[in-house]
Amino acid sequence: MTDTASASLREDGDDRILPFQIEELDVRGRVVRLGPSIDAVLERHAYPPAVSKLVGEAVALTVLLGSALKIDGRFQLQTRSDGPVGMLVVDFEAPDKVRACARFDADRLDGLRDAGALLGRGHLALTVDQGPDMSRYQGVVALEGGSLEDAAHTYFQQSEQIPTKVRLAVAESFETGARHSWRAGGLIVQFLPEAPERMRAPDLDPGDAPEDAVIDATPEDDAWVEAQTLVATVEDHELIDPTLPPERLLIRLFNEREIRVFESRGVREACRCSQDRVRGMLKSFSAEERRDMRLDDGSIEVTCDFCSTKYGFSAEEVVALDEAGDSGQN
């Protein structure tokens, strides 16, 4: 293994994003390991375990994809579906901030643990926002009762047309004498050979196509077959094990290949909300809409969906917002 940052392996692996490359297989990828950061996200909301696991997978996937941004910007994953978890939103703000929230119907959760059953059918949107001077990009794929891994594979096949393999894992950790905590991990590998024709993937199943239809039987590149096969062997516990640094995980997976790892980056739970941001949001509403938000004493209280922080605005502040709106209209 070579390392552009250090010749020695780090022994700590939590809340890190580790980029790597395997030149012999024309593969690039990233490993993400989340400990305190994902625990902070989930602890704030106290979701039911099945929902927490799904949110953890969404956060790991978002960090894997968002950390590929070359410049500062935001990457957002959002789902809307007819399942018990009707909406998921994860924001990754480069280079290291992540936040997440979910909306769910508790009455429909009984006995459900599978991600596909929790999400149901709908769509997943991946949005890249690189600032006011750059165009936003959004890719949308259907959710059809599969996992977030399945949706990610569909996205890269249809939108990016880059052969990609993703693995995600989330679990609770129970330590003697300590409260339980959440952990998450993820691995992404992408096949990026210099010759683009090598990236060609087999056609999708033709379904009910006529018997005489021509089906493309082009085999996948041997290097990509090897990379996928090795990634498929990774166990969930290996992705989240705090005693297994990401570098050692890569050695375990690709032990017969030269692995080049790059400088790792940290990741942390952090929300972008503030009193000023919430005040700006309230300004965007009409006076009538603000009246509907008022409590009995004329004040307004807003709770951030992401971090559960409460922001209070006195009756006098609300009146000032109304007056500012009136003067702006004049």
Contacts in CASP RR format, 6 or more apart in sequence:
PFRMAT RR
TARGET T0000
AUTHOR 0000-0000-0000
METHOD contacts of the structure
MODEL  1
MTDTASASLREDGDDRILPFQIEELDVRGRVVRLGPSIDAVLERHAYPPA
VSKLVGEAVALTVLLGSALKIDGRFQLQTRSDGPVGMLVVDFEAPDKVRA
CARFDADRLDGLRDAGALLGRGHLALTVDQGPDMSRYQGVVALEGGSLED
AAHTYFQQSEQIPTKVRLAVAESFETGARHSWRAGGLIVQFLPEAPERMR
APDLDPGDAPEDAVIDATPEDDAWVEAQTLVATVEDHELIDPTLPPERLL
IRLFNEREIRVFESRGVREACRCSQDRVRGMLKSFSAEERRDMRLDDGSI
EVTCDFCSTKYGFSAEEVVALDEAGDSGQN
1 9 0 8 1.000
1 247 0 8 1.000
1 250 0 8 1.000
1 251 0 8 1.000
1 258 0 8 1.000
1 259 0 8 1.000
1 260 0 8 1.000
1 261 0 8 1.000
2 258 0 8 1.000
2 259 0 8 1.000
2 260 0 8 1.000
2 261 0 8 1.000
3 247 0 8 1.000
3 260 0 8 1.000
3 261 0 8 1.000
3 262 0 8 1.000
4 260 0 8 1.000
4 261 0 8 1.000
4 262 0 8 1.000
4 263 0 8 1.000
5 261 0 8 1.000
5 262 0 8 1.000
5 263 0 8 1.000
5 264 0 8 1.000
9 245 0 8 1.000
9 247 0 8 1.000
9 248 0 8 1.000
10 245 0 8 1.000
10 247 0 8 1.000
10 264 0 8 1.000
11 245 0 8 1.000
12 245 0 8 1.000
13 33 0 8 1.000
13 242 0 8 1.000
13 245 0 8 1.000
13 246 0 8 1.000
14 33 0 8 1.000
14 34 0 8 1.000
14 35 0 8 1.000
14 36 0 8 1.000
14 37 0 8 1.000
14 242 0 8 1.000
15 33 0 8 1.000
15 34 0 8 1.000
15 35 0 8 1.000
15 36 0 8 1.000
15 37 0 8 1.000
15 266 0 8 1.000
15 267 0 8 1.000
15 268 0 8 1.000
16 32 0 8 1.000
16 33 0 8 1.000
16 246 0 8 1.000
16 264 0 8 1.000
16 265 0 8 1.000
16 266 0 8 1.000
16 267 0 8 1.000
17 30 0 8 1.000
17 31 0 8 1.000
17 32 0 8 1.000
17 63 0 8 1.000
17 64 0 8 1.000
17 67 0 8 1.000
17 264 0 8 1.000
17 265 0 8 1.000
17 266 0 8 1.000
17 267 0 8 1.000
18 30 0 8 1.000
18 31 0 8 1.000
18 32 0 8 1.000
18 33 0 8 1.000
18 246 0 8 1.000
18 247 0 8 1.000
18 250 0 8 1.000
18 261 0 8 1.000
18 262 0 8 1.000
18 264 0 8 1.000
19 28 0 8 1.000
19 29 0 8 1.000
19 30 0 8 1.000
19 67 0 8 1.000
19 261 0 8 1.000
19 262 0 8 1.000
19 263 0 8 1.000
19 264 0 8 1.000
20 28 0 8 1.000
20 29 0 8 1.000
20 30 0 8 1.000
20 31 0 8 1.000
20 250 0 8 1.000
20 259 0 8 1.000
20 260 0 8 1.000
20 261 0 8 1.000
20 262 0 8 1.000
21 27 0 8 1.000
21 28 0 8 1.000
21 29 0 8 1.000
21 259 0 8 1.000
21 260 0 8 1.000
21 262 0 8 1.000
22 28 0 8 1.000
22 227 0 8 1.000
22 254 0 8 1.000
22 257 0 8 1.000
22 258 0 8 1.000
22 259 0 8 1.000
22 260 0 8 1.000
23 258 0 8 1.000
23 260 0 8 1.000
24 223 0 8 1.000
24 257 0 8 1.000
24 258 0 8 1.000
25 191 0 8 1.000
25 223 0 8 1.000
25 224 0 8 1.000
25 226 0 8 1.000
25 227 0 8 1.000
25 254 0 8 1.000
25 257 0 8 1.000
26 191 0 8 1.000
26 192 0 8 1.000
26 193 0 8 1.000
26 194 0 8 1.000
26 198 0 8 1.000
26 223 0 8 1.000
26 224 0 8 1.000
27 189 0 8 1.000
27 190 0 8 1.000
27 191 0 8 1.000
27 192 0 8 1.000
27 223 0 8 1.000
27 224 0 8 1.000
27 227 0 8 1.000
28 189 0 8 1.000
28 190 0 8 1.000
28 192 0 8 1.000
29 187 0 8 1.000
29 188 0 8 1.000
29 189 0 8 1.000
29 190 0 8 1.000
30 64 0 8 1.000
30 67 0 8 1.000
30 68 0 8 1.000
30 187 0 8 1.000
30 188 0 8 1.000
31 185 0 8 1.000
31 186 0 8 1.000
31 187 0 8 1.000
31 246 0 8 1.000
31 249 0 8 1.000
31 250 0 8 1.000
32 60 0 8 1.000
32 63 0 8 1.000
32 64 0 8 1.000
32 67 0 8 1.000
32 184 0 8 1.000
32 185 0 8 1.000
32 186 0 8 1.000
32 187 0 8 1.000
32 267 0 8 1.000
33 184 0 8 1.000
33 185 0 8 1.000
33 186 0 8 1.000
33 239 0 8 1.000
33 240 0 8 1.000
33 246 0 8 1.000
34 56 0 8 1.000
34 59 0 8 1.000
34 60 0 8 1.000
34 63 0 8 1.000
34 183 0 8 1.000
34 184 0 8 1.000
34 185 0 8 1.000
34 267 0 8 1.000
35 181 0 8 1.000
35 182 0 8 1.000
35 183 0 8 1.000
35 184 0 8 1.000
35 242 0 8 1.000
36 181 0 8 1.000
36 269 0 8 1.000
37 98 0 8 1.000
37 267 0 8 1.000
37 268 0 8 1.000
37 269 0 8 1.000
38 56 0 8 1.000
38 59 0 8 1.000
38 60 0 8 1.000
38 170 0 8 1.000
38 182 0 8 1.000
38 183 0 8 1.000
38 184 0 8 1.000
38 269 0 8 1.000
39 181 0 8 1.000
39 182 0 8 1.000
39 183 0 8 1.000
40 269 0 8 1.000
41 55 0 8 1.000
41 56 0 8 1.000
41 59 0 8 1.000
41 98 0 8 1.000
41 99 0 8 1.000
41 100 0 8 1.000
41 269 0 8 1.000
42 52 0 8 1.000
42 55 0 8 1.000
42 56 0 8 1.000
42 182 0 8 1.000
43 182 0 8 1.000
44 307 0 8 1.000
44 308 0 8 1.000
45 52 0 8 1.000
45 55 0 8 1.000
45 101 0 8 1.000
45 102 0 8 1.000
45 308 0 8 1.000
47 55 0 8 1.000
47 102 0 8 1.000
47 104 0 8 1.000
48 104 0 8 1.000
48 106 0 8 1.000
48 109 0 8 1.000
49 172 0 8 1.000
50 109 0 8 1.000
50 111 0 8 1.000
50 112 0 8 1.000
50 113 0 8 1.000
50 118 0 8 1.000
51 85 0 8 1.000
51 102 0 8 1.000
51 104 0 8 1.000
51 109 0 8 1.000
51 118 0 8 1.000
52 170 0 8 1.000
52 182 0 8 1.000
53 113 0 8 1.000
53 115 0 8 1.000
53 170 0 8 1.000
53 171 0 8 1.000
54 85 0 8 1.000
54 88 0 8 1.000
54 102 0 8 1.000
54 115 0 8 1.000
54 118 0 8 1.000
54 119 0 8 1.000
54 148 0 8 1.000
55 88 0 8 1.000
55 90 0 8 1.000
55 100 0 8 1.000
55 101 0 8 1.000
55 102 0 8 1.000
56 100 0 8 1.000
56 170 0 8 1.000
56 182 0 8 1.000
56 184 0 8 1.000
57 115 0 8 1.000
57 147 0 8 1.000
57 148 0 8 1.000
57 149 0 8 1.000
57 168 0 8 1.000
57 169 0 8 1.000
57 170 0 8 1.000
57 184 0 8 1.000
58 77 0 8 1.000
58 79 0 8 1.000
58 88 0 8 1.000
58 90 0 8 1.000
58 100 0 8 1.000
58 148 0 8 1.000
59 90 0 8 1.000
59 98 0 8 1.000
59 100 0 8 1.000
59 184 0 8 1.000
60 168 0 8 1.000
60 169 0 8 1.000
60 170 0 8 1.000
60 184 0 8 1.000
60 185 0 8 1.000
60 186 0 8 1.000
61 77 0 8 1.000
61 90 0 8 1.000
61 148 0 8 1.000
61 149 0 8 1.000
61 152 0 8 1.000
61 166 0 8 1.000
61 168 0 8 1.000
61 186 0 8 1.000
62 75 0 8 1.000
62 76 0 8 1.000
62 77 0 8 1.000
62 90 0 8 1.000
62 91 0 8 1.000
62 92 0 8 1.000
62 98 0 8 1.000
62 100 0 8 1.000
63 92 0 8 1.000
63 98 0 8 1.000
63 267 0 8 1.000
64 166 0 8 1.000
64 186 0 8 1.000
64 187 0 8 1.000
64 188 0 8 1.000
65 75 0 8 1.000
65 77 0 8 1.000
65 92 0 8 1.000
65 126 0 8 1.000
65 152 0 8 1.000
65 188 0 8 1.000
66 75 0 8 1.000
66 92 0 8 1.000
66 94 0 8 1.000
66 128 0 8 1.000
67 92 0 8 1.000
67 94 0 8 1.000
67 95 0 8 1.000
67 265 0 8 1.000
67 267 0 8 1.000
69 75 0 8 1.000
69 94 0 8 1.000
69 128 0 8 1.000
69 130 0 8 1.000
71 94 0 8 1.000
71 130 0 8 1.000
72 93 0 8 1.000
72 94 0 8 1.000
72 95 0 8 1.000
72 130 0 8 1.000
73 93 0 8 1.000
73 94 0 8 1.000
73 128 0 8 1.000
73 129 0 8 1.000
73 130 0 8 1.000
73 131 0 8 1.000
74 91 0 8 1.000
74 92 0 8 1.000
74 93 0 8 1.000
74 94 0 8 1.000
74 127 0 8 1.000
74 128 0 8 1.000
74 129 0 8 1.000
74 130 0 8 1.000
74 131 0 8 1.000
75 91 0 8 1.000
75 92 0 8 1.000
75 94 0 8 1.000
75 126 0 8 1.000
75 127 0 8 1.000
75 128 0 8 1.000
75 129 0 8 1.000
76 89 0 8 1.000
76 90 0 8 1.000
76 91 0 8 1.000
76 92 0 8 1.000
76 125 0 8 1.000
76 126 0 8 1.000
76 127 0 8 1.000
76 129 0 8 1.000
77 88 0 8 1.000
77 89 0 8 1.000
77 90 0 8 1.000
77 124 0 8 1.000
77 125 0 8 1.000
77 126 0 8 1.000
78 87 0 8 1.000
78 88 0 8 1.000
78 89 0 8 1.000
78 90 0 8 1.000
78 124 0 8 1.000
78 125 0 8 1.000
78 127 0 8 1.000
79 85 0 8 1.000
79 86 0 8 1.000
79 87 0 8 1.000
79 88 0 8 1.000
79 119 0 8 1.000
79 122 0 8 1.000
79 123 0 8 1.000
79 124 0 8 1.000
79 125 0 8 1.000
79 143 0 8 1.000
80 86 0 8 1.000
80 87 0 8 1.000
80 122 0 8 1.000
80 123 0 8 1.000
80 125 0 8 1.000
81 87 0 8 1.000
81 119 0 8 1.000
81 120 0 8 1.000
81 121 0 8 1.000
81 122 0 8 1.000
81 123 0 8 1.000
81 143 0 8 1.000
82 120 0 8 1.000
82 121 0 8 1.000
82 122 0 8 1.000
83 105 0 8 1.000
83 108 0 8 1.000
83 117 0 8 1.000
83 118 0 8 1.000
83 119 0 8 1.000
83 120 0 8 1.000
83 121 0 8 1.000
84 104 0 8 1.000
84 105 0 8 1.000
84 108 0 8 1.000
84 109 0 8 1.000
84 112 0 8 1.000
84 117 0 8 1.000
84 118 0 8 1.000
85 102 0 8 1.000
85 103 0 8 1.000
85 104 0 8 1.000
85 118 0 8 1.000
85 119 0 8 1.000
86 102 0 8 1.000
86 103 0 8 1.000
86 104 0 8 1.000
86 105 0 8 1.000
86 119 0 8 1.000
87 102 0 8 1.000
87 103 0 8 1.000
88 100 0 8 1.000
88 101 0 8 1.000
88 102 0 8 1.000
88 119 0 8 1.000
89 100 0 8 1.000
89 101 0 8 1.000
89 102 0 8 1.000
89 305 0 8 1.000
89 306 0 8 1.000
90 98 0 8 1.000
90 99 0 8 1.000
90 100 0 8 1.000
91 97 0 8 1.000
91 98 0 8 1.000
91 99 0 8 1.000
91 100 0 8 1.000
91 272 0 8 1.000
91 306 0 8 1.000
92 98 0 8 1.000
93 270 0 8 1.000
93 272 0 8 1.000
95 265 0 8 1.000
95 266 0 8 1.000
96 265 0 8 1.000
96 266 0 8 1.000
96 267 0 8 1.000
96 268 0 8 1.000
96 270 0 8 1.000
97 267 0 8 1.000
97 268 0 8 1.000
97 269 0 8 1.000
97 270 0 8 1.000
97 272 0 8 1.000
98 267 0 8 1.000
98 268 0 8 1.000
98 269 0 8 1.000
98 270 0 8 1.000
99 269 0 8 1.000
99 270 0 8 1.000
99 271 0 8 1.000
99 272 0 8 1.000
99 306 0 8 1.000
99 307 0 8 1.000
100 306 0 8 1.000
101 305 0 8 1.000
101 306 0 8 1.000
104 118 0 8 1.000
109 118 0 8 1.000
112 118 0 8 1.000
114 147 0 8 1.000
115 146 0 8 1.000
115 147 0 8 1.000
115 148 0 8 1.000
116 143 0 8 1.000
116 145 0 8 1.000
116 146 0 8 1.000
116 147 0 8 1.000
117 145 0 8 1.000
119 143 0 8 1.000
119 145 0 8 1.000
119 146 0 8 1.000
119 148 0 8 1.000
120 143 0 8 1.000
120 145 0 8 1.000
120 146 0 8 1.000
121 142 0 8 1.000
121 143 0 8 1.000
121 144 0 8 1.000
121 145 0 8 1.000
122 142 0 8 1.000
122 143 0 8 1.000
122 144 0 8 1.000
123 140 0 8 1.000
123 141 0 8 1.000
123 142 0 8 1.000
123 143 0 8 1.000
124 140 0 8 1.000
124 141 0 8 1.000
124 142 0 8 1.000
124 143 0 8 1.000
124 148 0 8 1.000
124 151 0 8 1.000
124 155 0 8 1.000
125 138 0 8 1.000
125 139 0 8 1.000
125 140 0 8 1.000
126 138 0 8 1.000
126 139 0 8 1.000
126 140 0 8 1.000
126 155 0 8 1.000
127 136 0 8 1.000
127 137 0 8 1.000
127 138 0 8 1.000
127 139 0 8 1.000
128 136 0 8 1.000
128 137 0 8 1.000
128 138 0 8 1.000
129 136 0 8 1.000
130 136 0 8 1.000
139 155 0 8 1.000
139 159 0 8 1.000
141 151 0 8 1.000
141 154 0 8 1.000
141 155 0 8 1.000
141 158 0 8 1.000
141 159 0 8 1.000
142 154 0 8 1.000
143 151 0 8 1.000
147 168 0 8 1.000
148 168 0 8 1.000
149 166 0 8 1.000
149 167 0 8 1.000
149 168 0 8 1.000
152 164 0 8 1.000
152 166 0 8 1.000
153 164 0 8 1.000
153 165 0 8 1.000
153 166 0 8 1.000
156 162 0 8 1.000
156 163 0 8 1.000
156 164 0 8 1.000
156 190 0 8 1.000
157 164 0 8 1.000
157 201 0 8 1.000
161 199 0 8 1.000
162 190 0 8 1.000
162 191 0 8 1.000
162 192 0 8 1.000
162 199 0 8 1.000
163 190 0 8 1.000
163 191 0 8 1.000
163 199 0 8 1.000
163 201 0 8 1.000
163 220 0 8 1.000
163 224 0 8 1.000
164 188 0 8 1.000
164 189 0 8 1.000
164 190 0 8 1.000
164 191 0 8 1.000
165 188 0 8 1.000
165 189 0 8 1.000
165 190 0 8 1.000
165 227 0 8 1.000
165 228 0 8 1.000
165 231 0 8 1.000
165 232 0 8 1.000
166 186 0 8 1.000
166 187 0 8 1.000
166 188 0 8 1.000
167 186 0 8 1.000
167 187 0 8 1.000
167 188 0 8 1.000
167 231 0 8 1.000
167 234 0 8 1.000
167 239 0 8 1.000
168 184 0 8 1.000
168 185 0 8 1.000
168 186 0 8 1.000
168 239 0 8 1.000
169 184 0 8 1.000
169 185 0 8 1.000
169 186 0 8 1.000
169 236 0 8 1.000
169 237 0 8 1.000
169 239 0 8 1.000
169 240 0 8 1.000
170 182 0 8 1.000
170 183 0 8 1.000
170 184 0 8 1.000
170 185 0 8 1.000
170 240 0 8 1.000
171 182 0 8 1.000
171 183 0 8 1.000
171 236 0 8 1.000
171 237 0 8 1.000
171 240 0 8 1.000
172 180 0 8 1.000
172 181 0 8 1.000
172 182 0 8 1.000
172 183 0 8 1.000
173 180 0 8 1.000
173 181 0 8 1.000
173 182 0 8 1.000
173 183 0 8 1.000
173 240 0 8 1.000
173 242 0 8 1.000
174 180 0 8 1.000
175 181 0 8 1.000
183 240 0 8 1.000
183 242 0 8 1.000
184 240 0 8 1.000
185 239 0 8 1.000
185 240 0 8 1.000
186 239 0 8 1.000
187 231 0 8 1.000
187 234 0 8 1.000
187 239 0 8 1.000
187 249 0 8 1.000
189 227 0 8 1.000
189 228 0 8 1.000
189 231 0 8 1.000
191 198 0 8 1.000
191 199 0 8 1.000
191 221 0 8 1.000
191 223 0 8 1.000
191 224 0 8 1.000
191 227 0 8 1.000
192 199 0 8 1.000
193 199 0 8 1.000
193 221 0 8 1.000
193 223 0 8 1.000
198 221 0 8 1.000
198 223 0 8 1.000
198 224 0 8 1.000
199 221 0 8 1.000
200 218 0 8 1.000
201 220 0 8 1.000
202 216 0 8 1.000
202 217 0 8 1.000
202 218 0 8 1.000
202 219 0 8 1.000
202 220 0 8 1.000
203 215 0 8 1.000
203 216 0 8 1.000
206 213 0 8 1.000
206 215 0 8 1.000
209 215 0 8 1.000
220 228 0 8 1.000
230 253 0 8 1.000
230 254 0 8 1.000
231 253 0 8 1.000
233 253 0 8 1.000
234 249 0 8 1.000
234 253 0 8 1.000
238 244 0 8 1.000
238 249 0 8 1.000
238 252 0 8 1.000
239 249 0 8 1.000
244 252 0 8 1.000
246 264 0 8 1.000
247 261 0 8 1.000
250 259 0 8 1.000
250 261 0 8 1.000
251 259 0 8 1.000
271 304 0 8 1.000
271 306 0 8 1.000
271 307 0 8 1.000
271 309 0 8 1.000
273 304 0 8 1.000
273 306 0 8 1.000
273 307 0 8 1.000
273 309 0 8 1.000
273 311 0 8 1.000
275 311 0 8 1.000
278 302 0 8 1.000
278 304 0 8 1.000
278 311 0 8 1.000
278 313 0 8 1.000
279 313 0 8 1.000
279 317 0 8 1.000
279 321 0 8 1.000
281 302 0 8 1.000
282 290 0 8 1.000
282 293 0 8 1.000
282 300 0 8 1.000
282 302 0 8 1.000
282 313 0 8 1.000
282 318 0 8 1.000
282 321 0 8 1.000
283 321 0 8 1.000
283 324 0 8 1.000
283 325 0 8 1.000
285 293 0 8 1.000
287 322 0 8 1.000
287 325 0 8 1.000
287 326 0 8 1.000
290 300 0 8 1.000
290 318 0 8 1.000
290 321 0 8 1.000
290 322 0 8 1.000
293 300 0 8 1.000
293 302 0 8 1.000
294 300 0 8 1.000
294 315 0 8 1.000
294 318 0 8 1.000
295 301 0 8 1.000
297 315 0 8 1.000
298 315 0 8 1.000
298 318 0 8 1.000
299 312 0 8 1.000
299 313 0 8 1.000
299 314 0 8 1.000
299 315 0 8 1.000
299 317 0 8 1.000
299 318 0 8 1.000
300 312 0 8 1.000
300 313 0 8 1.000
300 318 0 8 1.000
301 310 0 8 1.000
301 311 0 8 1.000
301 312 0 8 1.000
301 313 0 8 1.000
302 310 0 8 1.000
302 311 0 8 1.000
302 312 0 8 1.000
302 313 0 8 1.000
303 309 0 8 1.000
303 310 0 8 1.000
303 311 0 8 1.000
304 310 0 8 1.000
304 311 0 8 1.000
313 321 0 8 1.000
END
